[in-house]
Amino acid sequence: MSSLQLLWFLLIGVLFSGFFFLEGFDFGVGMSVQTLAHDEHEKDQIVQTIGPVWDGNEVWLLTAGGAMFASFPYWYASLFSGYYLILFIILFGLIIRGVSFEFRSSMPKERKQLWNWTLSVGSFIVPFFFGVLFISMIQGMPLDANHNMMAAFTDYINLYSIVGGVALTLLCYLHGLNYIALRTEGPVRYRAKNYAQVLYGVLYFGLVAFAVLMYFKTDFFQNNFAVTLILLAVIVLLTVIANVSVFRNKEMLAFITSGLTLVALVVLLFSGLFPRVLISSIPGNDLLIQNASSSPYTLKVMSYISLTILPFVLGYTAWTYYIFRKRIKHPHAVEYQSNS
């Protein structure tokens, strides 16, 4: 395995980490429109927290897919053909989310309900099926000698993949609640904190189930016991810090640590894959990093281009969040006091 192959494997992991940190709270905010808000004014307030940034956050996913296509074409081909239906469902969720932002803003109040539902449903679909995809992938899928995936329904949808989907969805929802608490004023802000305090207790059970099933359903512990155990401990520690921060009203710390929990989860998945990009349930048919990549020249040219453009992209992203850093006020709310 060359250094460039390793570099691009790590870069794709970084892109997915950035996607789940940034778009993760987008999904949580989208789900909160129908679960947290009590009236149309509160729904508008919640949507305004991500209005300027949601489409920019999705660019991380497009970039990750493009980087995979260019740097690891055999990985891209096997993954996108084998998970065609799941990825189509994810794409459907992204489409109805995007459409709902545009349509609900131009609809009269009595006709917004449909687009509120599409926003929440789309925001649920994407993280849930991403969780199903990643967990089924690390369990191992039936790959033939040419790395074509020949999977049955239960290879995709099973107990572990459903637990993974629910856990990722809940993490994104909590990340969104922490973002709402950080970016709003009024009843929504305090309600988000109260919801988060309850749901963190549920998340602990989900993480335990996730870790137990990982031990029995994957080879992560057998191949990298120490690394896997450390990363699981980091995920739990970050979750505890986020939970305590919610109780102590440290909103920024709660938001950062809930985002880093998603990043740590991506690191766990990629460390377990290494040195593979796809795990085969048929012995000897794993797709390895060194066999899935583009030519050295392609990787070299891509590295120069990426290192040139990346600082500008990161700078623009940081500038956008700085410009829209102020809290969103409820337009018709009276002063709200919390006893919590």
Disulfide bonds with the S-S distance in Angstrom:
none
